[in-house]
Amino acid sequence: MKKRYKTIFLDRDGTLNFDPGYISTVKDFKFYNFTFDALKLFKNTDCNFCIITNQSGVARGLIKPNELDQINDYIKNSFKKNKLNLLDIYFCSDHPNNPSKYRKPNTGMFEMAIKDHEVEIKNSLIIGDNLCDIQAGNRLGIDTMLVLTGKGQKVRSSKKIKPTYVAKNILVGAKYVLGIE
Protein backbone atom coordinates (compact mmCIF):
# COMPACT_ATOMS: atom_id res chain seq x y z
CA MET A 1 0.00 0.00 0.00
CA LYS A 2 1.21 3.49 -0.65
CA LYS A 3 -1.01 6.38 0.28
CA ARG A 4 -0.20 10.00 1.03
CA TYR A 5 -2.14 12.24 3.37
CA LYS A 6 -1.95 16.03 3.54
CA THR A 7 -2.95 16.14 7.24
CA ILE A 8 -2.64 13.46 9.87
CA PHE A 9 -4.72 13.93 12.98
CA LEU A 10 -3.17 12.26 16.00
CA ASP A 11 -4.71 11.19 19.25
CA ARG A 12 -2.28 11.71 22.13
CA ASP A 13 -2.38 9.27 25.06
CA GLY A 14 -1.91 5.65 24.03
CA THR A 15 -1.05 6.67 20.46
CA LEU A 16 2.02 8.94 20.75
CA ASN A 17 2.88 8.30 24.38
CA PHE A 18 2.41 5.84 27.20
CA ASP A 19 -0.99 6.11 28.87
CA PRO A 20 -0.64 5.27 32.57
CA GLY A 21 -3.94 7.06 33.32
CA TYR A 22 -4.29 10.79 33.78
CA ILE A 23 -0.96 12.47 33.02
CA SER A 24 -0.83 15.50 35.26
CA THR A 25 2.79 16.68 34.91
CA VAL A 26 5.43 16.86 32.20
CA LYS A 27 7.66 14.48 34.17
CA ASP A 28 4.99 11.76 33.77
CA PHE A 29 4.72 12.28 30.00
CA LYS A 30 6.79 9.79 27.95
CA PHE A 31 6.66 9.40 24.17
CA TYR A 32 6.92 5.85 22.83
CA ASN A 33 10.46 5.26 21.56
CA PHE A 34 9.10 4.72 18.01
CA THR A 35 6.82 7.80 17.85
CA PHE A 36 9.20 10.21 16.13
CA ASP A 37 10.57 7.54 13.77
CA ALA A 38 6.99 6.98 12.60
CA LEU A 39 6.15 10.66 12.27
CA LYS A 40 9.35 11.33 10.32
CA LEU A 41 8.32 8.67 7.78
CA PHE A 42 5.04 10.53 7.25
CA LYS A 43 6.91 13.84 7.15
CA ASN A 44 8.81 12.60 4.12
CA THR A 45 5.47 12.73 2.26
CA ASP A 46 5.18 16.43 3.12
CA CYS A 47 2.22 16.17 5.48
CA ASN A 48 1.13 18.22 8.48
CA PHE A 49 0.21 16.90 11.90
CA CYS A 50 -2.51 18.00 14.27
CA ILE A 51 -3.11 16.55 17.73
CA ILE A 52 -6.75 16.12 18.79
CA THR A 53 -7.12 14.88 22.37
CA ASN A 54 -9.77 14.44 25.04
CA GLN A 55 -8.39 15.53 28.42
CA SER A 56 -11.22 14.94 30.90
CA GLY A 57 -8.69 14.86 33.74
CA VAL A 58 -9.04 18.66 33.81
CA ALA A 59 -12.81 18.49 34.45
CA ARG A 60 -12.24 15.71 36.98
CA GLY A 61 -9.79 17.90 38.91
CA LEU A 62 -6.89 15.52 38.26
CA ILE A 63 -4.96 17.78 35.88
CA LYS A 64 -4.39 21.47 36.47
CA PRO A 65 -4.84 23.62 33.32
CA ASN A 66 -1.35 25.11 33.70
CA GLU A 67 0.14 21.59 33.88
CA LEU A 68 -1.68 20.65 30.67
CA ASP A 69 -0.25 23.80 29.06
CA GLN A 70 3.26 22.70 30.11
CA ILE A 71 2.70 19.23 28.64
CA ASN A 72 1.44 20.79 25.40
CA ASP A 73 4.48 23.08 25.26
CA TYR A 74 6.75 20.06 25.75
CA ILE A 75 4.99 18.24 22.89
CA LYS A 76 5.21 21.28 20.59
CA ASN A 77 8.93 21.67 21.36
CA SER A 78 9.52 17.95 20.72
CA PHE A 79 7.84 18.21 17.32
CA LYS A 80 9.89 21.33 16.52
CA LYS A 81 13.12 19.62 17.61
CA ASN A 82 12.29 16.75 15.25
CA LYS A 83 11.46 19.20 12.42
CA LEU A 84 7.84 18.04 12.22
CA ASN A 85 5.10 20.44 11.20
CA LEU A 86 2.60 20.37 14.06
CA LEU A 87 -0.28 22.66 13.13
CA ASP A 88 -1.62 22.75 16.68
CA ILE A 89 -2.85 20.79 19.68
CA TYR A 90 -6.60 20.82 20.25
CA PHE A 91 -7.88 19.45 23.52
CA CYS A 92 -11.29 19.07 25.09
CA SER A 93 -11.39 19.05 28.87
CA ASP A 94 -15.09 18.12 29.12
CA HIS A 95 -16.18 15.41 31.52
CA PRO A 96 -17.58 12.42 29.59
CA ASN A 97 -20.89 12.78 31.45
CA ASN A 98 -21.28 16.32 30.10
CA PRO A 99 -19.71 16.34 26.63
CA SER A 100 -19.82 19.28 24.24
CA LYS A 101 -19.53 19.09 20.46
CA TYR A 102 -15.75 19.18 20.96
CA ARG A 103 -15.31 15.93 22.88
CA LYS A 104 -14.46 13.01 20.60
CA PRO A 105 -16.23 11.13 19.05
CA ASN A 106 -17.86 14.48 18.21
CA THR A 107 -16.04 16.44 15.55
CA GLY A 108 -15.85 19.98 16.99
CA MET A 109 -12.07 19.96 17.53
CA PHE A 110 -11.53 18.72 13.97
CA GLU A 111 -13.84 21.43 12.62
CA MET A 112 -11.79 24.06 14.48
CA ALA A 113 -8.56 22.68 12.98
CA ILE A 114 -10.10 22.57 9.48
CA LYS A 115 -11.13 26.22 9.79
CA ASP A 116 -7.94 27.45 11.54
CA HIS A 117 -5.53 25.74 9.14
CA GLU A 118 -7.54 25.30 5.92
CA VAL A 119 -7.21 21.52 6.18
CA GLU A 120 -8.39 19.48 3.20
CA ILE A 121 -10.38 16.99 5.24
CA LYS A 122 -10.84 14.48 2.41
CA ASN A 123 -7.08 14.03 2.24
CA SER A 124 -6.66 13.36 5.97
CA LEU A 125 -6.09 10.41 8.29
CA ILE A 126 -6.75 10.03 12.00
CA ILE A 127 -4.55 7.73 14.08
CA GLY A 128 -5.75 6.71 17.53
CA ASP A 129 -6.04 3.92 20.06
CA ASN A 130 -9.63 4.44 21.15
CA LEU A 131 -13.14 3.87 19.86
CA CYS A 132 -13.86 7.61 19.91
CA ASP A 133 -10.93 8.32 17.54
CA ILE A 134 -12.19 5.89 14.92
CA GLN A 135 -15.81 7.03 15.35
CA ALA A 136 -14.78 10.67 14.86
CA GLY A 137 -12.90 9.74 11.69
CA ASN A 138 -15.91 7.81 10.42
CA ARG A 139 -18.16 10.81 11.08
CA LEU A 140 -15.77 13.00 9.11
CA GLY A 141 -15.57 10.48 6.27
CA ILE A 142 -11.77 10.15 6.49
CA ASP A 143 -9.41 7.19 6.73
CA THR A 144 -8.74 5.85 10.21
CA MET A 145 -5.94 3.88 11.82
CA LEU A 146 -6.43 1.99 15.06
CA VAL A 147 -3.10 1.40 16.80
CA LEU A 148 -2.95 -1.49 19.26
CA THR A 149 -0.96 0.47 21.82
CA GLY A 150 -2.81 2.13 24.73
CA LYS A 151 -6.45 1.00 24.67
CA GLY A 152 -6.20 -0.27 21.09
CA GLN A 153 -5.98 -3.97 21.93
CA LYS A 154 -9.29 -3.80 23.86
CA VAL A 155 -10.99 -1.61 21.27
CA ARG A 156 -10.00 -3.88 18.39
CA SER A 157 -12.69 -6.43 19.24
CA SER A 158 -15.49 -3.85 19.17
CA LYS A 159 -18.13 -4.45 16.54
CA LYS A 160 -18.88 -0.71 16.60
CA ILE A 161 -15.92 0.27 14.44
CA LYS A 162 -14.34 -0.57 11.14
CA PRO A 163 -11.00 1.25 10.93
CA THR A 164 -9.32 1.62 7.53
CA TYR A 165 -6.09 0.25 9.02
CA VAL A 166 -5.16 -1.65 12.18
CA ALA A 167 -1.50 -1.59 13.22
CA LYS A 168 0.60 -2.85 16.13
CA ASN A 169 1.77 0.74 16.69
CA ILE A 170 2.16 4.01 14.83
CA LEU A 171 5.54 3.02 13.31
CA VAL A 172 4.22 -0.26 11.88
CA GLY A 173 1.16 1.64 10.62
CA ALA A 174 3.27 4.35 8.94
CA LYS A 175 5.38 1.74 7.16
CA TYR A 176 2.27 -0.07 5.94
CA VAL A 177 0.49 3.06 4.68
CA LEU A 178 3.63 4.31 2.93
CA GLY A 179 4.50 0.90 1.45
CA ILE A 180 7.83 0.61 3.26
CA GLU A 181 9.23 -2.93 3.83
Summary of the structure (lengths in Angstrom):
residues: 181
radius of gyration: 15.0
end to end distance: 10.4
largest distance: 45.0
contacts: 604
relative contact order: 0.21
helix: 36%
strand: 19%
